[in-house]
Amino acid sequence: MAESAVQPGLDRHAQPIRSILVTQPKPANDVSPYSLLAERYGIRVDFREFIDVQGVPYKEFRKDKVNIAEHTAVIFTSRNAVDHFFRICQEAKLEMPAEMKYFCISDQTANYLQKYIVLRKRKLFVGLRTAADLFEVIKKHKGEKFLYPCSDIRKDDLPEFMRANNLKFTEAVIYRTVASDLSDLSDVKYDCLAFFSPSGISSLFVNFPDFVQGGTRIAAFGPTTAKAVRDANLILDIEAPMPNAPSMTGAIEAYIRKHAVEAGITAGTDRSGS
């Protein structure tokens, strides 16, 4: 991937963002925060997944000798975990018992769970948004035997919390995260790259080991992604969530407006309620 060049004598921040590559799938709805951002500032926004999710085959899963049925609760931290957990259950011809409890990291994950099961309110427990929020919920259910379906690449915070609190849990790797083939982007330039996971940063360098940032702005969502950016010796220009910008689009817009003001340029058009 080619870097965005810095014009001689100009601060890298002073150059306007005219193109953004979002390292996630394109939203299903044509009207999204990204489309509104593109319209407001005349920016081209493209979408491309930097990582592929590959399910662990059921035969391979069986080798780990994880007995799903002996658990009383399942912890879900992503939609991918939900999808691949129920794929495994289907292949195992296993139906979830009515008394099974479900612990979800967010309302979004909990709502997605309804794609597979009819949820009973007393069996569903949801964190506000972060893993730390979910930990507080889990603490109140120390008698459960938890199953944690996850990727081969995952954060350490949840397993460490479970062990530190002497909670019974089994970790089950049910899908893998691998770098997508991005060779078709080798000659494409973007003013801003938006990342949402450390795996996305890894994929960037797997595909483009000689990547030079130059004038390309890097945006990162979440503290682990931000750390991965810095660990890769890249400049982190845009970080989300922040108190004044809880979303990636909000953080990018704040950056655009801030540096437009500094450059004496009018950026975008104010539209109340959007």
Secondary structure, 3 states (H helix, E strand, C coil): CECECCCCCCCHHHCCCCEEEECCCCCCCCCCHHHHHHHHHCCEEEECCCEEEEECCHHHHHHCCCCHHHCCEEEECCHHHHHHHHHHHHHCCCCCCCCCEEEECCHHHHHHHCCCCCCCHHHEEECCCCHHHHHHHHHHHCCCEEEEEEECCCCCHHHHHHHHCCCEEEEEEEEEEEECCCHHHCCCECCEEEECCHHHHHHHHHHCCCCCCECCEEEEECHHHHHHHHHCCCCCCEEECECCECCHHHHHHHHHHHHHHHCCCCCCCCCCCC
